[in-house]
């Protein structure tokens, strides 16, 4: 999270100087080398600067990929494009643990394989150099100012980051607290992730047809409802998995539709800086979410975790509703 906050302000200047595709390739190289060094470097303290380099490079990749997509797709297809992007992103998250299950966690193999996959991902970036968006000039305002200019989008990223990271970290603990076995508890995360995968394209298509602010409000309300339903169905395994699927799918819309909304509002250097603000808020959410949901789990075991998650979604829903009412009056 700290690495992402540090990396976001330098992404647009980097792309302005070296070009989007070349900056993307540099970031991939930094991430790949850092990953291999985790295996080579033994002292634990050295993993902290490596982690900053690793996740800093990943953040640059996130910002540039989302800026690239938002900059080149037509507005009436933006939601679909972001839905496809979100689906592939979710599949990547799901594939990582599967790769570890196949190759194991011992020795150099997982590190080298991860680095190889990263380096291969430079190929489509370099092939598409002729279509890279260029950042010319400077944004009209600072990255932090973009947080307040588009709060419906940026706080969607914060809420998603908080809920996703907290749930991914603590749902297995929650499942064990409910009395389920270790494998069953881990399945809760899989159900949440599958909801994420299958919802992205339908929500993206919907974002191309209705007011995106209204859709974001709907995702926030449904996310609140999904979290609130978890304690109600916690004693029924099948119903619990179904609610997790629904919850994961609706909360994921905050990220995809938030990006779509952002892309419709800005262009050029403003879009690059707004994307950076979006990722920065996602990173802040990643820092806040696990700590807050863990505290909730401690204060009220076991359901405090989902109560805090529901509070994140509810707070976002109120913010989105208030912003929409205020802009209508203005």
Secondary structure as a PSIPRED ss2 file (coil, helix, strand):
# PSIPRED VFORMAT (PSIPRED V4.0)

   1 X C   1.000  0.000  0.000
   2 X H   0.000  1.000  0.000
   3 X H   0.000  1.000  0.000
   4 X H   0.000  1.000  0.000
   5 X H   0.000  1.000  0.000
   6 X H   0.000  1.000  0.000
   7 X H   0.000  1.000  0.000
   8 X H   0.000  1.000  0.000
   9 X H   0.000  1.000  0.000
  10 X H   0.000  1.000  0.000
  11 X H   0.000  1.000  0.000
  12 X H   0.000  1.000  0.000
  13 X H   0.000  1.000  0.000
  14 X H   0.000  1.000  0.000
  15 X H   0.000  1.000  0.000
  16 X H   0.000  1.000  0.000
  17 X H   0.000  1.000  0.000
  18 X H   0.000  1.000  0.000
  19 X C   1.000  0.000  0.000
  20 X H   0.000  1.000  0.000
  21 X H   0.000  1.000  0.000
  22 X H   0.000  1.000  0.000
  23 X H   0.000  1.000  0.000
  24 X H   0.000  1.000  0.000
  25 X H   0.000  1.000  0.000
  26 X H   0.000  1.000  0.000
  27 X H   0.000  1.000  0.000
  28 X H   0.000  1.000  0.000
  29 X H   0.000  1.000  0.000
  30 X H   0.000  1.000  0.000
  31 X H   0.000  1.000  0.000
  32 X H   0.000  1.000  0.000
  33 X H   0.000  1.000  0.000
  34 X H   0.000  1.000  0.000
  35 X H   0.000  1.000  0.000
  36 X H   0.000  1.000  0.000
  37 X H   0.000  1.000  0.000
  38 X H   0.000  1.000  0.000
  39 X H   0.000  1.000  0.000
  40 X H   0.000  1.000  0.000
  41 X C   1.000  0.000  0.000
  42 X C   1.000  0.000  0.000
  43 X C   1.000  0.000  0.000
  44 X C   1.000  0.000  0.000
  45 X C   1.000  0.000  0.000
  46 X H   0.000  1.000  0.000
  47 X H   0.000  1.000  0.000
  48 X H   0.000  1.000  0.000
  49 X H   0.000  1.000  0.000
  50 X H   0.000  1.000  0.000
  51 X H   0.000  1.000  0.000
  52 X H   0.000  1.000  0.000
  53 X H   0.000  1.000  0.000
  54 X H   0.000  1.000  0.000
  55 X H   0.000  1.000  0.000
  56 X H   0.000  1.000  0.000
  57 X H   0.000  1.000  0.000
  58 X H   0.000  1.000  0.000
  59 X H   0.000  1.000  0.000
  60 X H   0.000  1.000  0.000
  61 X H   0.000  1.000  0.000
  62 X H   0.000  1.000  0.000
  63 X H   0.000  1.000  0.000
  64 X H   0.000  1.000  0.000
  65 X H   0.000  1.000  0.000
  66 X H   0.000  1.000  0.000
  67 X H   0.000  1.000  0.000
  68 X H   0.000  1.000  0.000
  69 X H   0.000  1.000  0.000
  70 X H   0.000  1.000  0.000
  71 X H   0.000  1.000  0.000
  72 X H   0.000  1.000  0.000
  73 X C   1.000  0.000  0.000
  74 X C   1.000  0.000  0.000
  75 X H   0.000  1.000  0.000
  76 X H   0.000  1.000  0.000
  77 X H   0.000  1.000  0.000
  78 X H   0.000  1.000  0.000
  79 X H   0.000  1.000  0.000
  80 X H   0.000  1.000  0.000
  81 X H   0.000  1.000  0.000
  82 X H   0.000  1.000  0.000
  83 X H   0.000  1.000  0.000
  84 X H   0.000  1.000  0.000
  85 X H   0.000  1.000  0.000
  86 X H   0.000  1.000  0.000
  87 X H   0.000  1.000  0.000
  88 X H   0.000  1.000  0.000
  89 X H   0.000  1.000  0.000
  90 X H   0.000  1.000  0.000
  91 X H   0.000  1.000  0.000
  92 X H   0.000  1.000  0.000
  93 X H   0.000  1.000  0.000
  94 X H   0.000  1.000  0.000
  95 X H   0.000  1.000  0.000
  96 X H   0.000  1.000  0.000
  97 X H   0.000  1.000  0.000
  98 X H   0.000  1.000  0.000
  99 X H   0.000  1.000  0.000
 100 X H   0.000  1.000  0.000
 101 X H   0.000  1.000  0.000
 102 X H   0.000  1.000  0.000
 103 X H   0.000  1.000  0.000
 104 X C   1.000  0.000  0.000
 105 X C   1.000  0.000  0.000
 106 X C   1.000  0.000  0.000
 107 X C   1.000  0.000  0.000
 108 X C   1.000  0.000  0.000
 109 X H   0.000  1.000  0.000
 110 X H   0.000  1.000  0.000
 111 X H   0.000  1.000  0.000
 112 X H   0.000  1.000  0.000
 113 X H   0.000  1.000  0.000
 114 X H   0.000  1.000  0.000
 115 X H   0.000  1.000  0.000
 116 X H   0.000  1.000  0.000
 117 X H   0.000  1.000  0.000
 118 X H   0.000  1.000  0.000
 119 X H   0.000  1.000  0.000
 120 X H   0.000  1.000  0.000
 121 X C   1.000  0.000  0.000
 122 X H   0.000  1.000  0.000
 123 X H   0.000  1.000  0.000
 124 X H   0.000  1.000  0.000
 125 X H   0.000  1.000  0.000
 126 X H   0.000  1.000  0.000
 127 X H   0.000  1.000  0.000
 128 X C   1.000  0.000  0.000
 129 X H   0.000  1.000  0.000
 130 X H   0.000  1.000  0.000
 131 X H   0.000  1.000  0.000
 132 X C   1.000  0.000  0.000
 133 X C   1.000  0.000  0.000
 134 X C   1.000  0.000  0.000
 135 X C   1.000  0.000  0.000
 136 X C   1.000  0.000  0.000
 137 X C   1.000  0.000  0.000
 138 X C   1.000  0.000  0.000
 139 X C   1.000  0.000  0.000
 140 X C   1.000  0.000  0.000
 141 X C   1.000  0.000  0.000
 142 X C   1.000  0.000  0.000
 143 X H   0.000  1.000  0.000
 144 X H   0.000  1.000  0.000
 145 X H   0.000  1.000  0.000
 146 X H   0.000  1.000  0.000
 147 X H   0.000  1.000  0.000
 148 X H   0.000  1.000  0.000
 149 X H   0.000  1.000  0.000
 150 X C   1.000  0.000  0.000
 151 X H   0.000  1.000  0.000
 152 X H   0.000  1.000  0.000
 153 X H   0.000  1.000  0.000
 154 X H   0.000  1.000  0.000
 155 X H   0.000  1.000  0.000
 156 X H   0.000  1.000  0.000
 157 X H   0.000  1.000  0.000
 158 X H   0.000  1.000  0.000
 159 X H   0.000  1.000  0.000
 160 X H   0.000  1.000  0.000
 161 X H   0.000  1.000  0.000
 162 X H   0.000  1.000  0.000
 163 X H   0.000  1.000  0.000
 164 X H   0.000  1.000  0.000
 165 X H   0.000  1.000  0.000
 166 X H   0.000  1.000  0.000
 167 X H   0.000  1.000  0.000
 168 X H   0.000  1.000  0.000
 169 X H   0.000  1.000  0.000
 170 X H   0.000  1.000  0.000
 171 X H   0.000  1.000  0.000
 172 X H   0.000  1.000  0.000
 173 X H   0.000  1.000  0.000
 174 X H   0.000  1.000  0.000
 175 X H   0.000  1.000  0.000
 176 X H   0.000  1.000  0.000
 177 X H   0.000  1.000  0.000
 178 X C   1.000  0.000  0.000
 179 X C   1.000  0.000  0.000
 180 X C   1.000  0.000  0.000
 181 X C   1.000  0.000  0.000
 182 X H   0.000  1.000  0.000
 183 X H   0.000  1.000  0.000
 184 X H   0.000  1.000  0.000
 185 X H   0.000  1.000  0.000
 186 X H   0.000  1.000  0.000
 187 X H   0.000  1.000  0.000
 188 X H   0.000  1.000  0.000
 189 X H   0.000  1.000  0.000
 190 X H   0.000  1.000  0.000
 191 X H   0.000  1.000  0.000
 192 X H   0.000  1.000  0.000
 193 X H   0.000  1.000  0.000
 194 X H   0.000  1.000  0.000
 195 X H   0.000  1.000  0.000
 196 X H   0.000  1.000  0.000
 197 X H   0.000  1.000  0.000
 198 X H   0.000  1.000  0.000
 199 X H   0.000  1.000  0.000
 200 X H   0.000  1.000  0.000
 201 X H   0.000  1.000  0.000
 202 X H   0.000  1.000  0.000
 203 X H   0.000  1.000  0.000
 204 X H   0.000  1.000  0.000
 205 X H   0.000  1.000  0.000
 206 X H   0.000  1.000  0.000
 207 X H   0.000  1.000  0.000
 208 X C   1.000  0.000  0.000
 209 X C   1.000  0.000  0.000
 210 X C   1.000  0.000  0.000
 211 X C   1.000  0.000  0.000
 212 X H   0.000  1.000  0.000
 213 X H   0.000  1.000  0.000
 214 X H   0.000  1.000  0.000
 215 X H   0.000  1.000  0.000
 216 X H   0.000  1.000  0.000
 217 X H   0.000  1.000  0.000
 218 X H   0.000  1.000  0.000
 219 X H   0.000  1.000  0.000
 220 X H   0.000  1.000  0.000
 221 X H   0.000  1.000  0.000
 222 X H   0.000  1.000  0.000
 223 X H   0.000  1.000  0.000
 224 X H   0.000  1.000  0.000
 225 X H   0.000  1.000  0.000
 226 X H   0.000  1.000  0.000
 227 X H   0.000  1.000  0.000
 228 X H   0.000  1.000  0.000
 229 X H   0.000  1.000  0.000
 230 X H   0.000  1.000  0.000
 231 X H   0.000  1.000  0.000
 232 X H   0.000  1.000  0.000
 233 X H   0.000  1.000  0.000
 234 X C   1.000  0.000  0.000
 235 X C   1.000  0.000  0.000
 236 X C   1.000  0.000  0.000
 237 X H   0.000  1.000  0.000
 238 X H   0.000  1.000  0.000
 239 X H   0.000  1.000  0.000
 240 X H   0.000  1.000  0.000
 241 X H   0.000  1.000  0.000
 242 X H   0.000  1.000  0.000
 243 X H   0.000  1.000  0.000
 244 X H   0.000  1.000  0.000
 245 X H   0.000  1.000  0.000
 246 X H   0.000  1.000  0.000
 247 X H   0.000  1.000  0.000
 248 X H   0.000  1.000  0.000
 249 X H   0.000  1.000  0.000
 250 X H   0.000  1.000  0.000
 251 X H   0.000  1.000  0.000
 252 X H   0.000  1.000  0.000
 253 X H   0.000  1.000  0.000
 254 X H   0.000  1.000  0.000
 255 X H   0.000  1.000  0.000
 256 X H   0.000  1.000  0.000
 257 X H   0.000  1.000  0.000
 258 X H   0.000  1.000  0.000
 259 X H   0.000  1.000  0.000
 260 X H   0.000  1.000  0.000
 261 X H   0.000  1.000  0.000
 262 X H   0.000  1.000  0.000
 263 X H   0.000  1.000  0.000
 264 X H   0.000  1.000  0.000
 265 X H   0.000  1.000  0.000
 266 X C   1.000  0.000  0.000
 267 X C   1.000  0.000  0.000
 268 X H   0.000  1.000  0.000
 269 X H   0.000  1.000  0.000
 270 X H   0.000  1.000  0.000
 271 X H   0.000  1.000  0.000
 272 X H   0.000  1.000  0.000
 273 X H   0.000  1.000  0.000
 274 X H   0.000  1.000  0.000
 275 X H   0.000  1.000  0.000
 276 X H   0.000  1.000  0.000
 277 X H   0.000  1.000  0.000
 278 X H   0.000  1.000  0.000
 279 X H   0.000  1.000  0.000
 280 X H   0.000  1.000  0.000
 281 X H   0.000  1.000  0.000
 282 X H   0.000  1.000  0.000
 283 X H   0.000  1.000  0.000
 284 X H   0.000  1.000  0.000
 285 X H   0.000  1.000  0.000
 286 X H   0.000  1.000  0.000
 287 X H   0.000  1.000  0.000
 288 X H   0.000  1.000  0.000
 289 X H   0.000  1.000  0.000
 290 X H   0.000  1.000  0.000
 291 X H   0.000  1.000  0.000
 292 X H   0.000  1.000  0.000
 293 X H   0.000  1.000  0.000
 294 X H   0.000  1.000  0.000
 295 X H   0.000  1.000  0.000
 296 X H   0.000  1.000  0.000
 297 X H   0.000  1.000  0.000
 298 X H   0.000  1.000  0.000
 299 X H   0.000  1.000  0.000
 300 X C   1.000  0.000  0.000
 301 X C   1.000  0.000  0.000
 302 X C   1.000  0.000  0.000
 303 X C   1.000  0.000  0.000
 304 X H   0.000  1.000  0.000
 305 X H   0.000  1.000  0.000
 306 X H   0.000  1.000  0.000
 307 X H   0.000  1.000  0.000
 308 X H   0.000  1.000  0.000
 309 X H   0.000  1.000  0.000
 310 X H   0.000  1.000  0.000
 311 X H   0.000  1.000  0.000
 312 X H   0.000  1.000  0.000
 313 X H   0.000  1.000  0.000
 314 X H   0.000  1.000  0.000
 315 X H   0.000  1.000  0.000
 316 X H   0.000  1.000  0.000
 317 X H   0.000  1.000  0.000
 318 X H   0.000  1.000  0.000
 319 X H   0.000  1.000  0.000
 320 X H   0.000  1.000  0.000
 321 X H   0.000  1.000  0.000
 322 X H   0.000  1.000  0.000
 323 X H   0.000  1.000  0.000
 324 X H   0.000  1.000  0.000
 325 X H   0.000  1.000  0.000
 326 X H   0.000  1.000  0.000
 327 X H   0.000  1.000  0.000
 328 X H   0.000  1.000  0.000
 329 X H   0.000  1.000  0.000
 330 X C   1.000  0.000  0.000
